[in-house]
């Protein structure tokens, strides 16, 4: 009798725990997939921004050197 009561009370708990674990695994896989998608794009964007700043700085430096040349 005690075992039947234990099964009746623990079955919903086990079901909720299993569903919670599956949900957490799904969220982790979704986050990993998003990170694998976003990190290369953010890296490329940062490199492009650095290149644009570098080229702009070189252009301004040339303009400044031309104006201040004797």
Secondary structure, 3 states (H helix, E strand, C coil): CHHHHHHHHHHHHHHHHHHHHHHHHHHHHHHHHHHHHHHHHHHHHHHHHHHHHHHHHHHHHHHHHHHHCC
